Amino acid sequence: MAKVKVTQVKSIIKVPKTQKLTIKALGLGRIGKSKEFELTPAIKGALEKVSHLIKVEEINS
């Protein structure tokens, strides 16, 4: 599976509660915070849901 690095680039103020919960579930919550994930279908769906709040970079293994 591909690995991706996800960085939050926008605030979660004034976004719907479901998107706030998705950001928290991804382990983010602050602008500039990053996490690495294996790109599974569940993670891909979560990233698409909050794509306007994050930046996704592919990691070359």
Backbone as XML, in Angstrom:
<?xml version="1.0"?>
<chain id="A" units="angstrom">
  <residue number="1" name="MET">
    <atom name="N" x="0.834" y="-1.183" z="0.000"/>
    <atom name="CA" x="0.000" y="0.000" z="0.000"/>
    <atom name="C" x="0.879" y="1.248" z="0.000"/>
  </residue>
  <residue number="2" name="ALA">
    <atom name="N" x="0.354" y="2.282" z="-0.568"/>
    <atom name="CA" x="1.060" y="3.553" z="-0.608"/>
    <atom name="C" x="0.983" y="4.228" z="0.765"/>
  </residue>
  <residue number="3" name="LYS">
    <atom name="N" x="2.000" y="4.992" z="1.089"/>
    <atom name="CA" x="2.000" y="5.773" z="2.323"/>
    <atom name="C" x="1.826" y="7.238" z="1.962"/>
  </residue>
  <residue number="4" name="VAL">
    <atom name="N" x="1.077" y="7.953" z="2.795"/>
    <atom name="CA" x="0.862" y="9.377" z="2.580"/>
    <atom name="C" x="1.134" y="10.138" z="3.867"/>
  </residue>
  <residue number="5" name="LYS">
    <atom name="N" x="1.573" y="11.374" z="3.707"/>
    <atom name="CA" x="1.767" y="12.280" z="4.829"/>
    <atom name="C" x="0.659" y="13.328" z="4.738"/>
  </residue>
  <residue number="6" name="VAL">
    <atom name="N" x="-0.098" y="13.476" z="5.821"/>
    <atom name="CA" x="-1.235" y="14.388" z="5.855"/>
    <atom name="C" x="-0.917" y="15.517" z="6.814"/>
  </residue>
  <residue number="7" name="THR">
    <atom name="N" x="-1.076" y="16.765" z="6.356"/>
    <atom name="CA" x="-0.810" y="17.950" z="7.171"/>
    <atom name="C" x="-2.050" y="18.826" z="7.179"/>
  </residue>
  <residue number="8" name="GLN">
    <atom name="N" x="-2.469" y="19.251" z="8.358"/>
    <atom name="CA" x="-3.607" y="20.169" z="8.445"/>
    <atom name="C" x="-3.127" y="21.564" z="8.096"/>
  </residue>
  <residue number="9" name="VAL">
    <atom name="N" x="-3.826" y="22.228" z="7.155"/>
    <atom name="CA" x="-3.411" y="23.556" z="6.716"/>
    <atom name="C" x="-4.464" y="24.628" z="6.988"/>
  </residue>
  <residue number="10" name="LYS">
    <atom name="N" x="-5.673" y="24.234" z="7.376"/>
    <atom name="CA" x="-6.723" y="25.208" z="7.694"/>
    <atom name="C" x="-7.354" y="24.867" z="9.027"/>
  </residue>
  <residue number="11" name="SER">
    <atom name="N" x="-7.937" y="25.876" z="9.652"/>
    <atom name="CA" x="-8.579" y="25.726" z="10.949"/>
    <atom name="C" x="-9.883" y="24.938" z="10.836"/>
  </residue>
  <residue number="12" name="ILE">
    <atom name="N" x="-10.274" y="24.303" z="11.943"/>
    <atom name="CA" x="-11.543" y="23.579" z="11.966"/>
    <atom name="C" x="-12.665" y="24.419" z="12.587"/>
  </residue>
  <residue number="13" name="ILE">
    <atom name="N" x="-12.389" y="25.698" z="12.823"/>
    <atom name="CA" x="-13.436" y="26.602" z="13.297"/>
    <atom name="C" x="-14.427" y="26.812" z="12.154"/>
  </residue>
  <residue number="14" name="LYS">
    <atom name="N" x="-15.706" y="26.794" z="12.470"/>
    <atom name="CA" x="-16.802" y="26.998" z="11.516"/>
    <atom name="C" x="-16.890" y="25.921" z="10.437"/>
  </residue>
  <residue number="15" name="VAL">
    <atom name="N" x="-16.496" y="24.691" z="10.767"/>
    <atom name="CA" x="-16.755" y="23.566" z="9.866"/>
    <atom name="C" x="-17.749" y="22.646" z="10.573"/>
  </residue>
  <residue number="16" name="PRO">
    <atom name="N" x="-18.491" y="21.839" z="9.825"/>
    <atom name="CA" x="-19.469" y="20.949" z="10.452"/>
    <atom name="C" x="-18.822" y="19.989" z="11.457"/>
  </residue>
  <residue number="17" name="LYS">
    <atom name="N" x="-19.612" y="19.572" z="12.436"/>
    <atom name="CA" x="-19.124" y="18.713" z="13.512"/>
    <atom name="C" x="-18.541" y="17.410" z="12.977"/>
  </residue>
  <residue number="18" name="THR">
    <atom name="N" x="-19.137" y="16.852" z="11.927"/>
    <atom name="CA" x="-18.629" y="15.592" z="11.381"/>
    <atom name="C" x="-17.217" y="15.757" z="10.839"/>
  </residue>
  <residue number="19" name="GLN">
    <atom name="N" x="-16.920" y="16.919" z="10.247"/>
    <atom name="CA" x="-15.576" y="17.169" z="9.738"/>
    <atom name="C" x="-14.590" y="17.387" z="10.882"/>
  </residue>
  <residue number="20" name="LYS">
    <atom name="N" x="-15.028" y="18.035" z="11.956"/>
    <atom name="CA" x="-14.174" y="18.196" z="13.137"/>
    <atom name="C" x="-13.811" y="16.839" z="13.713"/>
  </residue>
  <residue number="21" name="LEU">
    <atom name="N" x="-14.800" y="15.951" z="13.798"/>
    <atom name="CA" x="-14.562" y="14.622" z="14.341"/>
    <atom name="C" x="-13.638" y="13.811" z="13.438"/>
  </residue>
  <residue number="22" name="THR">
    <atom name="N" x="-13.745" y="13.999" z="12.135"/>
    <atom name="CA" x="-12.859" y="13.305" z="11.199"/>
    <atom name="C" x="-11.420" y="13.766" z="11.382"/>
  </residue>
  <residue number="23" name="ILE">
    <atom name="N" x="-11.216" y="15.068" z="11.524"/>
    <atom name="CA" x="-9.868" y="15.612" z="11.760"/>
    <atom name="C" x="-9.296" y="15.037" z="13.053"/>
  </residue>
  <residue number="24" name="LYS">
    <atom name="N" x="-10.104" y="14.984" z="14.113"/>
    <atom name="CA" x="-9.650" y="14.434" z="15.394"/>
    <atom name="C" x="-9.329" y="12.948" z="15.253"/>
  </residue>
  <residue number="25" name="ALA">
    <atom name="N" x="-10.148" y="12.207" z="14.500"/>
    <atom name="CA" x="-9.919" y="10.774" z="14.304"/>
    <atom name="C" x="-8.628" y="10.513" z="13.535"/>
  </residue>
  <residue number="26" name="LEU">
    <atom name="N" x="-8.249" y="11.441" z="12.670"/>
    <atom name="CA" x="-6.995" y="11.316" z="11.929"/>
    <atom name="C" x="-5.791" y="11.678" z="12.799"/>
  </residue>
  <residue number="27" name="GLY">
    <atom name="N" x="-6.037" y="12.181" z="14.002"/>
    <atom name="CA" x="-4.942" y="12.538" z="14.901"/>
    <atom name="C" x="-4.400" y="13.929" z="14.650"/>
  </residue>
  <residue number="28" name="LEU">
    <atom name="N" x="-5.172" y="14.741" z="13.958"/>
    <atom name="CA" x="-4.757" y="16.119" z="13.706"/>
    <atom name="C" x="-5.505" y="17.018" z="14.688"/>
  </residue>
  <residue number="29" name="GLY">
    <atom name="N" x="-5.625" y="18.291" z="14.403"/>
    <atom name="CA" x="-6.347" y="19.185" z="15.301"/>
    <atom name="C" x="-5.729" y="20.558" z="15.386"/>
  </residue>
  <residue number="30" name="ARG">
    <atom name="N" x="-4.492" y="20.680" z="14.937"/>
    <atom name="CA" x="-3.817" y="21.974" z="14.922"/>
    <atom name="C" x="-3.237" y="22.216" z="13.543"/>
  </residue>
  <residue number="31" name="ILE">
    <atom name="N" x="-3.231" y="23.456" z="13.127"/>
    <atom name="CA" x="-2.623" y="23.796" z="11.843"/>
    <atom name="C" x="-1.137" y="23.468" z="11.921"/>
  </residue>
  <residue number="32" name="GLY">
    <atom name="N" x="-0.640" y="22.774" z="10.910"/>
    <atom name="CA" x="0.769" y="22.409" z="10.852"/>
    <atom name="C" x="1.076" y="21.021" z="11.373"/>
  </residue>
  <residue number="33" name="LYS">
    <atom name="N" x="0.132" y="20.383" z="12.035"/>
    <atom name="CA" x="0.358" y="19.041" z="12.573"/>
    <atom name="C" x="0.267" y="18.020" z="11.441"/>
  </residue>
  <residue number="34" name="SER">
    <atom name="N" x="1.169" y="17.041" z="11.444"/>
    <atom name="CA" x="1.245" y="16.046" z="10.380"/>
    <atom name="C" x="1.206" y="14.633" z="10.939"/>
  </residue>
  <residue number="35" name="LYS">
    <atom name="N" x="0.696" y="13.711" z="10.136"/>
    <atom name="CA" x="0.685" y="12.285" z="10.461"/>
    <atom name="C" x="0.915" y="11.511" z="9.171"/>
  </residue>
  <residue number="36" name="GLU">
    <atom name="N" x="1.433" y="10.297" z="9.310"/>
    <atom name="CA" x="1.635" y="9.413" z="8.154"/>
    <atom name="C" x="0.662" y="8.250" z="8.252"/>
  </residue>
  <residue number="37" name="PHE">
    <atom name="N" x="0.098" y="7.850" z="7.106"/>
    <atom name="CA" x="-0.889" y="6.777" z="7.051"/>
    <atom name="C" x="-0.614" y="5.863" z="5.876"/>
  </residue>
  <residue number="38" name="GLU">
    <atom name="N" x="-1.002" y="4.573" z="6.031"/>
    <atom name="CA" x="-1.113" y="3.667" z="4.895"/>
    <atom name="C" x="-2.418" y="4.050" z="4.204"/>
  </residue>
  <residue number="39" name="LEU">
    <atom name="N" x="-2.426" y="4.102" z="2.890"/>
    <atom name="CA" x="-3.599" y="4.573" z="2.144"/>
    <atom name="C" x="-4.598" y="3.436" z="1.949"/>
  </residue>
  <residue number="40" name="THR">
    <atom name="N" x="-5.375" y="3.153" z="2.994"/>
    <atom name="CA" x="-6.435" y="2.151" z="2.933"/>
    <atom name="C" x="-7.720" y="2.830" z="2.456"/>
  </residue>
  <residue number="41" name="PRO">
    <atom name="N" x="-8.721" y="2.065" z="2.042"/>
    <atom name="CA" x="-9.986" y="2.688" z="1.617"/>
    <atom name="C" x="-10.629" y="3.550" z="2.707"/>
  </residue>
  <residue number="42" name="ALA">
    <atom name="N" x="-10.535" y="3.143" z="3.963"/>
    <atom name="CA" x="-11.128" y="3.931" z="5.047"/>
    <atom name="C" x="-10.416" y="5.267" z="5.215"/>
  </residue>
  <residue number="43" name="ILE">
    <atom name="N" x="-9.100" y="5.240" z="5.183"/>
    <atom name="CA" x="-8.314" y="6.479" z="5.309"/>
    <atom name="C" x="-8.565" y="7.380" z="4.104"/>
  </residue>
  <residue number="44" name="LYS">
    <atom name="N" x="-8.620" y="6.785" z="2.915"/>
    <atom name="CA" x="-8.862" y="7.571" z="1.700"/>
    <atom name="C" x="-10.206" y="8.290" z="1.775"/>
  </residue>
  <residue number="45" name="GLY">
    <atom name="N" x="-11.237" y="7.630" z="2.278"/>
    <atom name="CA" x="-12.546" y="8.250" z="2.430"/>
    <atom name="C" x="-12.518" y="9.401" z="3.415"/>
  </residue>
  <residue number="46" name="ALA">
    <atom name="N" x="-11.808" y="9.225" z="4.526"/>
    <atom name="CA" x="-11.696" y="10.292" z="5.523"/>
    <atom name="C" x="-10.948" y="11.489" z="4.958"/>
  </residue>
  <residue number="47" name="LEU">
    <atom name="N" x="-9.901" y="11.229" z="4.183"/>
    <atom name="CA" x="-9.124" y="12.321" z="3.594"/>
    <atom name="C" x="-9.950" y="13.099" z="2.581"/>
  </residue>
  <residue number="48" name="GLU">
    <atom name="N" x="-10.786" y="12.405" z="1.805"/>
    <atom name="CA" x="-11.639" y="13.087" z="0.831"/>
    <atom name="C" x="-12.677" y="13.958" z="1.529"/>
  </residue>
  <residue number="49" name="LYS">
    <atom name="N" x="-13.157" y="13.518" z="2.683"/>
    <atom name="CA" x="-14.179" y="14.248" z="3.430"/>
    <atom name="C" x="-13.671" y="15.603" z="3.924"/>
  </residue>
  <residue number="50" name="VAL">
    <atom name="N" x="-12.377" y="15.675" z="4.259"/>
    <atom name="CA" x="-11.807" y="16.925" z="4.792"/>
    <atom name="C" x="-10.693" y="17.456" z="3.887"/>
  </residue>
  <residue number="51" name="SER">
    <atom name="N" x="-10.784" y="17.173" z="2.606"/>
    <atom name="CA" x="-9.710" y="17.537" z="1.671"/>
    <atom name="C" x="-9.449" y="19.043" z="1.607"/>
  </residue>
  <residue number="52" name="HIS">
    <atom name="N" x="-10.449" y="19.862" z="1.923"/>
    <atom name="CA" x="-10.278" y="21.312" z="1.885"/>
    <atom name="C" x="-9.535" y="21.843" z="3.112"/>
  </residue>
  <residue number="53" name="LEU">
    <atom name="N" x="-9.292" y="20.990" z="4.110"/>
    <atom name="CA" x="-8.606" y="21.417" z="5.337"/>
    <atom name="C" x="-7.185" y="20.877" z="5.450"/>
  </residue>
  <residue number="54" name="ILE">
    <atom name="N" x="-6.811" y="19.963" z="4.543"/>
    <atom name="CA" x="-5.528" y="19.270" z="4.672"/>
    <atom name="C" x="-4.716" y="19.324" z="3.389"/>
  </residue>
  <residue number="55" name="LYS">
    <atom name="N" x="-3.449" y="18.955" z="3.517"/>
    <atom name="CA" x="-2.560" y="18.776" z="2.371"/>
    <atom name="C" x="-2.050" y="17.350" z="2.449"/>
  </residue>
  <residue number="56" name="VAL">
    <atom name="N" x="-2.108" y="16.618" z="1.331"/>
    <atom name="CA" x="-1.707" y="15.222" z="1.306"/>
    <atom name="C" x="-0.496" y="15.080" z="0.379"/>
  </residue>
  <residue number="57" name="GLU">
    <atom name="N" x="0.579" y="14.458" z="0.888"/>
    <atom name="CA" x="1.780" y="14.214" z="0.100"/>
    <atom name="C" x="2.061" y="12.717" z="0.083"/>
  </residue>
  <residue number="58" name="GLU">
    <atom name="N" x="2.417" y="12.199" z="-1.081"/>
    <atom name="CA" x="2.764" y="10.785" z="-1.169"/>
    <atom name="C" x="4.215" y="10.609" z="-0.710"/>
  </residue>
  <residue number="59" name="ILE">
    <atom name="N" x="4.458" y="9.548" z="0.048"/>
    <atom name="CA" x="5.800" y="9.262" z="0.542"/>
    <atom name="C" x="6.385" y="8.154" z="-0.300"/>
  </residue>
  <residue number="60" name="ASN">
    <atom name="N" x="7.585" y="8.383" z="-0.847"/>
    <atom name="CA" x="8.269" y="7.356" z="-1.626"/>
    <atom name="C" x="9.026" y="6.440" z="-0.684"/>
  </residue>
  <residue number="61" name="SER">
    <atom name="N" x="8.754" y="5.148" z="-0.797"/>
    <atom name="CA" x="9.409" y="4.182" z="0.095"/>
    <atom name="C" x="10.707" y="3.681" z="-0.504"/>
  </residue>
</chain>
